Amino acid sequence: MTENNLIGYVPKKTIIHQLSGFTKLFCFLLLSIIGMVSYDTRFLLCLAVFSVLIFRIARISYSEISFVLKFIAFFSILNLLTVYLFAPEYGVAIYGTRHVIFDGIGRYTLTQEQFFYEFNLLIKYFVTIPPGLIFILTTNPSELASSIHRIGGSYKIAYAFSLALRYIPDIQEDFRTISKAQQARGNELSGKASLMKRVRGNLTIAIPLIFSSLERIEMISSAMELRRFGKKKGRTWLSAKPLQRNDYLALFLVVLFCSIGILLVILNDGRFYNPFH
């Protein structure tokens, strides 16, 4: 059984894959912005359902992103706990009321307002994370570069993003190769070893991995200099896609969602929907 890459472009025949890189980038940015700005729970739930739906349409399997999802889930939960740890009464300050669920120790009393606020934060992860993963997993890195350049970004920065995405699977493959070489020498790094031994063993892999990465970066830089990369103010893109009917439909839907979000901000007299009044 082949091992999956950490994260990267996975070519498939779906409607999402066939969209232009410009469309996916623009939709991802708009959904992320409106998802972070709005705290209207009703709107966020609709956005979350929409994000999960297009995630399913893209046919991205759990095995392809299991490590990344676990990583994101860990830091998402850590963020929610940290918010409560440092500001347990922040929800009370936002919504202007205080309904205690149960008394804690000192200032750490759980209120309905704080719980509701952190529930909104949780929904935001479901709004913003799926479009980000969809964009990365369904967009060819070369088309990503052309998309960034198309919305006004520097083509040098666009090319840097493209190379970074192409390089992630290579780094993971180098890590696996070095890890297997270490295990062949008797340094156990699998699940059979203790956690501390695996941590120390993986840290020893970092040094040869850094040197191999620096060598590859130097080779790429030399190749780009030989081809006079960056000498012109602009460039053309081989993999750029023209906008099709599905692209315009996707842009229309996302712009519609953003318009509804802005309208709700106006109707709510602010970003927060307050069910306690």
Backbone torsions as a table, in degrees:
resi	resn	phi	psi	omega
1	MET	NA	130.1	-179.7
2	THR	-77.9	147.4	178.9
3	GLU	-84.8	144.4	-178.5
4	ASN	-80.6	150.0	173.4
5	ASN	-72.3	159.2	179.9
6	LEU	-58.5	-56.5	175.6
7	ILE	-167.9	144.2	-178.6
8	GLY	170.8	177.3	-177.3
9	TYR	-65.4	129.2	177.6
10	VAL	-122.5	104.4	-177.5
11	PRO	-68.6	127.7	176.7
12	LYS	-145.6	165.5	179.7
13	LYS	-101.2	82.3	176.3
14	THR	-130.6	165.9	178.2
15	ILE	-60.8	-39.0	-178.3
16	ILE	-66.2	-41.9	179.3
17	HIS	-63.7	-32.2	-176.1
18	GLN	-79.7	-12.1	177.7
19	LEU	-67.4	154.0	177.2
20	SER	-65.5	147.5	176.8
21	GLY	-60.9	-34.0	176.6
22	PHE	-62.0	-43.4	179.8
23	THR	-62.2	-47.2	-178.1
24	LYS	-65.5	-39.7	178.7
25	LEU	-66.7	-45.6	-178.4
26	PHE	-64.5	-43.5	179.3
27	CYS	-65.4	-40.8	178.8
28	PHE	-61.7	-43.6	179.8
29	LEU	-65.6	-44.2	-179.3
30	LEU	-65.0	-45.1	179.8
31	LEU	-63.8	-38.6	179.5
32	SER	-66.0	-43.1	-177.8
33	ILE	-65.6	-50.7	-177.7
34	ILE	-69.2	-31.1	178.1
35	GLY	-68.4	-32.8	178.8
36	MET	-83.2	-30.4	-178.0
37	VAL	-74.9	-45.8	-173.7
38	SER	-79.2	141.9	171.1
39	TYR	-123.1	25.2	174.9
40	ASP	-82.9	109.3	-173.0
41	THR	-58.7	-39.6	-179.3
42	ARG	-62.6	-43.8	179.4
43	PHE	-68.3	-41.4	-179.8
44	LEU	-63.9	-38.2	178.1
45	LEU	-64.0	-40.7	176.8
46	CYS	-63.2	-43.0	178.0
47	LEU	-63.5	-39.9	179.9
48	ALA	-63.4	-43.4	178.0
49	VAL	-62.4	-42.3	178.9
50	PHE	-62.5	-43.3	-179.2
51	SER	-64.1	-44.2	179.3
52	VAL	-66.5	-35.6	-180.0
53	LEU	-64.3	-47.9	179.4
54	ILE	-69.0	-25.5	174.9
55	PHE	-64.5	-40.6	177.5
56	ARG	-69.8	-37.8	179.7
57	ILE	-63.1	-33.9	180.0
58	ALA	-72.5	-8.1	177.8
59	ARG	54.5	48.9	175.9
60	ILE	-92.3	119.0	-177.1
61	SER	-84.8	156.9	-179.7
62	TYR	-62.9	-36.3	-177.6
63	SER	-63.5	-26.6	-179.2
64	GLU	-74.0	-24.6	-174.3
65	ILE	-132.0	20.2	-174.1
66	SER	-59.2	-45.6	-178.7
67	PHE	-63.9	-43.9	-178.6
68	VAL	-64.5	-41.2	179.7
69	LEU	-64.2	-41.0	177.5
70	LYS	-63.6	-40.8	179.0
71	PHE	-63.1	-46.3	179.8
72	ILE	-65.6	-43.0	-179.4
73	ALA	-61.3	-41.3	-179.9
74	PHE	-60.9	-48.5	-177.3
75	PHE	-75.1	-25.7	175.1
76	SER	-66.7	-46.7	177.6
77	ILE	-64.0	-40.8	178.1
78	LEU	-61.4	-39.0	179.1
79	ASN	-65.4	-42.2	178.8
80	LEU	-63.1	-41.5	178.2
81	LEU	-66.8	-37.7	179.8
82	THR	-67.0	-39.0	177.7
83	VAL	-59.5	-45.1	179.4
84	TYR	-68.4	-37.2	-177.5
85	LEU	-63.5	-41.9	-175.7
86	PHE	-93.5	-21.9	-179.3
87	ALA	-143.2	69.0	-177.3
88	PRO	-69.3	-12.9	-179.6
89	GLU	-112.9	15.2	-176.4
90	TYR	-64.4	-39.0	177.7
91	GLY	-62.5	-36.8	177.3
92	VAL	-63.3	-41.2	179.8
93	ALA	-66.2	-33.7	-177.9
94	ILE	-74.8	-48.6	-171.3
95	TYR	-92.1	-11.7	172.5
96	GLY	77.4	7.8	176.7
97	THR	-131.2	170.9	-178.8
98	ARG	-145.0	108.9	177.8
99	HIS	-120.2	110.0	-174.5
100	VAL	-80.2	131.1	173.8
101	ILE	-86.4	-50.0	170.9
102	PHE	-156.7	150.6	179.9
103	ASP	-80.8	139.2	178.2
104	GLY	-110.6	-147.9	179.2
105	ILE	-101.4	122.3	179.6
106	GLY	63.8	-126.2	-177.7
107	ARG	-84.1	-4.6	-177.5
108	TYR	-86.3	72.7	175.4
109	THR	-107.3	128.0	-179.0
110	LEU	-83.8	122.1	178.9
111	THR	-113.0	159.4	177.0
112	GLN	-62.1	-35.9	-178.9
113	GLU	-64.8	-44.1	179.5
114	GLN	-67.2	-41.3	178.3
115	PHE	-62.6	-41.7	179.8
116	PHE	-65.9	-40.7	178.7
117	TYR	-62.3	-45.4	-178.8
118	GLU	-72.6	-26.5	173.2
119	PHE	-63.8	-39.5	175.7
120	ASN	-62.8	-40.3	177.2
121	LEU	-61.6	-40.3	178.6
122	LEU	-62.9	-42.7	179.3
123	ILE	-62.7	-36.2	-179.2
124	LYS	-59.6	-33.3	177.2
125	TYR	-63.8	-38.7	179.3
126	PHE	-73.1	-20.3	178.3
127	VAL	-80.9	-43.1	-170.3
128	THR	-95.7	-31.6	-175.2
129	ILE	-71.1	-48.0	179.4
130	PRO	-56.6	-46.0	177.6
131	PRO	-61.5	-35.0	178.0
132	GLY	-64.8	-44.7	178.1
133	LEU	-66.5	-39.1	177.6
134	ILE	-60.4	-44.8	-178.8
135	PHE	-61.0	-44.6	-177.4
136	ILE	-70.6	-41.3	-173.1
137	LEU	-82.8	-17.4	-176.8
138	THR	-113.6	1.7	-176.8
139	THR	-113.2	121.8	175.4
140	ASN	-59.9	131.9	-177.8
141	PRO	-53.0	-36.9	178.3
142	SER	-66.6	-38.5	177.7
143	GLU	-71.0	-30.5	175.0
144	LEU	-60.1	-44.9	179.2
145	ALA	-60.7	-43.8	179.6
146	SER	-66.2	-31.8	179.4
147	SER	-68.2	-45.1	178.5
148	ILE	-62.0	-41.4	179.0
149	HIS	-66.9	-33.0	-176.3
150	ARG	-69.4	-31.3	179.8
151	ILE	-89.7	10.6	173.5
152	GLY	108.5	-0.9	179.5
153	GLY	-76.7	155.8	177.5
154	SER	-64.1	138.0	-179.0
155	TYR	-69.0	-21.9	176.5
156	LYS	-69.3	-43.8	176.8
157	ILE	-66.0	-40.6	179.2
158	ALA	-60.1	-42.4	179.9
159	TYR	-68.0	-33.7	177.5
160	ALA	-63.3	-42.8	176.5
161	PHE	-62.1	-41.9	180.0
162	SER	-61.6	-45.6	179.6
163	LEU	-65.3	-37.4	180.0
164	ALA	-62.4	-44.4	179.3
165	LEU	-66.2	-37.1	178.1
166	ARG	-67.8	-29.4	-172.1
167	TYR	-82.8	-22.9	-177.6
168	ILE	-57.5	-49.4	178.2
169	PRO	-62.3	-34.0	179.5
170	ASP	-66.2	-40.1	178.5
171	ILE	-63.4	-42.5	-180.0
172	GLN	-64.5	-39.4	179.6
173	GLU	-66.0	-39.9	175.8
174	ASP	-62.2	-40.2	179.0
175	PHE	-61.7	-43.4	179.7
176	ARG	-65.2	-41.3	-179.6
177	THR	-62.2	-46.5	179.6
178	ILE	-65.3	-38.7	179.7
179	SER	-63.3	-43.7	178.9
180	LYS	-66.1	-35.8	177.1
181	ALA	-64.9	-39.3	178.0
182	GLN	-65.7	-41.2	-179.5
183	GLN	-69.6	-31.1	176.6
184	ALA	-66.1	-24.3	177.7
185	ARG	-89.1	5.9	176.9
186	GLY	97.2	4.2	179.0
187	ASN	-92.1	96.4	-175.7
188	GLU	-70.1	122.8	-179.5
189	LEU	-124.3	5.1	-179.2
190	SER	-81.6	-174.2	-179.6
191	GLY	-66.1	-12.1	178.8
192	LYS	-71.3	-27.0	-178.8
193	ALA	-81.4	162.2	177.6
194	SER	-69.4	161.2	-177.2
195	LEU	-60.9	-45.3	-178.2
196	MET	-65.2	-37.5	179.0
197	LYS	-66.4	-38.5	178.0
198	ARG	-67.3	-38.6	178.7
199	VAL	-63.5	-47.4	179.7
200	ARG	-63.8	-39.1	180.0
201	GLY	-66.2	-40.9	178.8
202	ASN	-68.5	-31.4	176.7
203	LEU	-66.4	-35.2	178.2
204	THR	-68.1	-22.4	178.0
205	ILE	-73.7	-24.0	-174.1
206	ALA	-60.0	-39.4	-175.6
207	ILE	-64.6	-55.2	177.2
208	PRO	-63.2	-29.7	178.6
209	LEU	-67.4	-39.8	178.1
210	ILE	-63.5	-44.3	-179.0
211	PHE	-65.3	-40.4	178.2
212	SER	-66.8	-34.9	178.4
213	SER	-68.6	-43.3	178.8
214	LEU	-62.5	-38.2	178.5
215	GLU	-64.8	-40.9	179.4
216	ARG	-68.6	-39.6	177.7
217	ILE	-60.8	-40.7	179.1
218	GLU	-64.6	-39.6	178.4
219	MET	-63.8	-43.5	-179.3
220	ILE	-66.5	-42.0	179.8
221	SER	-62.2	-42.3	179.7
222	SER	-65.2	-41.7	179.2
223	ALA	-63.4	-39.4	-179.5
224	MET	-70.4	-36.9	177.4
225	GLU	-66.0	-39.2	178.8
226	LEU	-63.9	-27.8	178.9
227	ARG	-94.9	12.3	175.8
228	ARG	57.2	40.5	178.4
229	PHE	-67.2	134.3	177.5
230	GLY	90.4	1.1	-179.2
231	LYS	-78.6	-23.8	-179.5
232	LYS	-103.1	159.1	179.4
233	LYS	-77.7	-22.9	-179.6
234	GLY	-142.0	175.4	178.0
235	ARG	-157.6	163.0	176.4
236	THR	-99.2	164.2	-176.8
237	TRP	-128.9	127.3	-178.4
238	LEU	-70.2	-35.1	-171.6
239	SER	-96.9	7.9	180.0
240	ALA	-67.1	137.7	-179.3
241	LYS	-108.5	137.7	172.2
242	PRO	-73.0	153.2	-179.9
243	LEU	-72.3	133.0	178.5
244	GLN	-109.8	-177.2	-178.4
245	ARG	-58.6	-43.1	179.7
246	ASN	-65.5	-30.7	176.8
247	ASP	-65.0	-46.2	179.9
248	TYR	-65.4	-35.7	178.0
249	LEU	-66.0	-43.6	178.8
250	ALA	-63.8	-42.3	178.5
251	LEU	-64.0	-39.6	179.3
252	PHE	-63.1	-44.8	-179.4
253	LEU	-62.2	-44.3	-178.1
254	VAL	-68.9	-41.2	176.8
255	VAL	-63.5	-36.5	177.0
256	LEU	-63.5	-44.8	177.2
257	PHE	-59.5	-44.8	-179.8
258	CYS	-63.9	-38.8	178.8
259	SER	-64.2	-41.3	177.5
260	ILE	-63.6	-41.4	178.9
261	GLY	-61.6	-42.8	178.9
262	ILE	-66.1	-40.2	178.6
263	LEU	-62.1	-40.6	179.0
264	LEU	-66.4	-34.5	175.9
265	VAL	-61.6	-40.2	178.8
266	ILE	-68.6	-45.2	-178.1
267	LEU	-67.6	-33.7	-179.9
268	ASN	-84.2	-0.5	-175.8
269	ASP	56.3	38.1	178.9
270	GLY	151.8	-178.2	-176.3
271	ARG	-78.6	-19.0	-171.2
272	PHE	-99.4	133.1	169.9
273	TYR	-90.1	123.2	-174.2
274	ASN	-110.2	102.2	179.6
275	PRO	-84.4	-1.3	-175.1
276	PHE	-91.0	-6.7	178.6
277	HIS	-100.8	NA	NA
